[in-house]
Amino acid sequence: MAYKKQYAVLALVGVCAASGAAWWYQNKPASGDVTPTAASAAPAAGAARAAAVEVAKVQTMTLVDETQAVGSLRSLQGVMMRPEVGGRVKQIFFSDGQRVRKGQVMVQFEDQLQVAQMAQAKAELSIAEANHKRNQELVTQNFISKRSLDESGAALEVARAKLSLADATLQRLKVLAPFDGITGLRQINVGDYLKDGADMVNIEDIDAVLLDFRLPERFQAKIRAGQKAQLTVDALPGRPFTAIVQAVDPLIEANGRSVGVRGCIDNRQQQLRPGMFARVNAVFGARENALVIPEEAIIPQGGRTFVVKVVAGDKPDTLVSERVPVKTGLRQPGKVEILEGLSVQDTVVTAGHQRLQKDGTAVRVVDLNQPAGGKPAGGPTQAGAPTASASSASAPAGPPSAAPPGKPGSALTGNKTGSPAGKAAVALTGPNPCLRGADAAR
């Protein structure tokens, strides 16, 4: 039994010795290569420790404080014409879509009875005037009493009132245009008997159109009369219009917590129509030279906002990370305004934040926009990487301007002779109808 244990121990020792010899043989350094390998190990280890990140420069641009809403268009003045008294239509003095002037007769009702009443009232007035004049002569001769003179004077006033009443009744049988405008589609014909209040035709003043839209209550302190709002309508794609804010409703709607806003659009070109749906871009103001960074650089944490800035390290040609708290402002698609915490041309990390857990971490800038075969990112050229990235990002902006002039939707189409933009300079002459509407409202 002891003999078998001795052989087992010897076999175990032999296996261990053979394994150790095999490991040493496979990993032994080659002759003459020990010093170069050791010398190159330090840079390789340093490169492996540097975190690869993408960066962007802090830029300046003009930011517009604005918000989007939807609204509808209304006529500057619009009314449905209805008769004050019932009657039969005798004549119609307008056609569909015709421009009419203020005070123009549009519809005449049958007035034979009223004309007869007018003639009767004139005759009664003539008799009353003659009787009163005769009584004035008789009272001076003491042939009648003063009471008779007073009665004839009262009869004269009654006759004059009857004449005025007959004339007013006769005039109400003529329907007049209340303002300058364009008629709609008539709903009556000659010979129709209409009751008082029946619809006849609508009149719309569309030399200017009103824009009604609503904004959330948080904007009620920003919006005010005189500001501009840009809008587009689905019926006229690619044609922007400008509205001037005329009034802001002092009442906040309790259901939607929104405030009503009314603007006016100069429509002397007659392109817009009441009832159109509008997409509104309300402009509150603009900020020149605002500092902006890509929104990917923002790190929200614990109710605060941070960015990771890339700064020069203690050693030459090295870059390290530094977490900086910032205060943000306006936002645009892909861009965030920085109010505090950064300066122009600072470099911030846009990708790779998870590798930077503490300040002072070595970073290696990776430029994804660099063409193949170019210089590798990092090393002495790392400081220039953000500038190259910013210039390459702006490069794609060139091709759209090179589009053929005749291509629909290109930027050059609106500048062609005969385009709507070219006609506007000729058509928009004279006083602004929006100002005329404001004066009429006052």
C-alpha positions, 0 to 999 in steps of 0.5 A: 500500500505504501509502495502505491502511494509513493508512485502516485506522488512521483507521478504528480510531481512529474506532471507538474514539472512537465507543465511548467517546462512547457509554459516556460518554453512557449513564453520565453523572450526571443534573443535580442528582443527583450529591450525593444519590447519593454520600451514599447510597452509603456506607450501602448499601455498609455494609449490603452488607458486614454478614453476615445471620445467625440468632441465639438466646439462651442460656437456662436450663432443667432438664436430666435426665441419662438414657439409653434402653434396652429390657428385659423384665418378670418376676414378683417370684416365679414357679415352675412346680409339679412333684411330687417323687415320681411318682403318680396325681392324686387331687384338684385344689384350684385353678382356672385364674387363682385366687389362692392362699395360702402353704401351701395344698394344690393337688394331692393324689396317690393315697396309699393305700399310704403311708397303710397304711405310716403305720399299720404304722409307728405299730403298730411304734412302739407295740410298741417302746414297750411292749417298752422300758417292760417291759424297764425294769421287768425290769432294775430287778428284775435279771430281764434284763441291761442289754444287753436294755434297750439293744436295746429302746431301739434298737428304739424309736428305729428304730420312731420313725424309720420313722414319721417316714419314712412321714409324710414320704413321705405329705406329699410326695404333697400339693403345697403353694403355696410363696408367695402368688400367682396360678395359671396354666393347669393342665396336669394333670387328675384321674387323670393319672399324673405322673412326678416333675418333671412340669409341673403349673401355674405360680404368679406373684406379680405384686403387684410385677414386676421390670424387667430391662434392660442399659446400656452399661458407661460408665453403670455408675458412674452407675446405683445402687440407689435411682434411678428409671427411667421405662418404657412398655410397648407393650401399654399405650400412654400409661401411664407406670410408675416402677421403683425400681432394686434391684440392679446386676449386678457382672459386666460382660458380656464379649460386649456390654460391658453391665451388668445392672440390675434394678428393681421396679415396684409392680403392685398394680393388676395392669396389668403382666404378666411377659414384657412388653416395656418401653422404659426411660428410666433417670434418673441425676439432674437439673440445675437452671438449666442453660445450653442453646443450640440444637444448630445453634450448635455448631461442632466444629473440631479436637477443640474446640467453638466458638460464634459470639457476637454482641456490640455493635460499636465503632460505635453500633447495630452488631453484630459476631461473636466466636468463643468456645470452649465446653465442652458437657455433656448433650444433648437433642433440639435442645438442648445444655448449655453448661458453660463459655464462655457466660452467660445471655442471651448471643446466639449464631449458629445459621445463617450461620456460613460468612459469619463467617470472622474475629472482628469481622465485621459481622452483621445479624440476620435473624428468620425468625419475624417476621410479614410487614409488621413492622419490618425486622431490623437497625439500632437494633432488632437487639439485641431480635431474639433475644428476639423469636425465643425468644418466638415459638419457644415460642408453638406450645406453647400449642395442645396444651393447648387440645385438647378434654378428651375427645380421646384422647391429650390431656394432660387425659385422664389427670386425669378421674375414673375414669381409671387415674391416679385409681384409683391413689390408691385401689389403692396402699395398704399396704406396697410389695410391692417392699420385701417382695420385697427383705426376702424375698430377704434 
